[in-house]
Amino acid sequence: MDEKTGHNIESELIEAFMAALKKGMTAEEFFAMADSTMEHLRGKAKNETIEKIINNTATTQEVKKMIDSLSK
């Protein structure tokens, strides 16, 4: 990965983190969600809600339920 790509990824991650905090998500919830997303994308753990989020079909209730379960 080149320096520009690394900087872009870092900027996107910080932006997503700040937006999540502003919406009331805790740091623990954010990083649990990020970890779950990466496991899903790498094929290590199938997560139906993550798939729905990616496809923009997840309901607010589904996302909240998943976040609540991840941060426990």
Secondary structure as UniProt FT lines:
FT   HELIX           3..22
FT   TURN            23..24
FT   HELIX           27..41
FT   TURN            42..43
FT   HELIX           48..54
FT   TURN            55..56
FT   HELIX           60..70
//
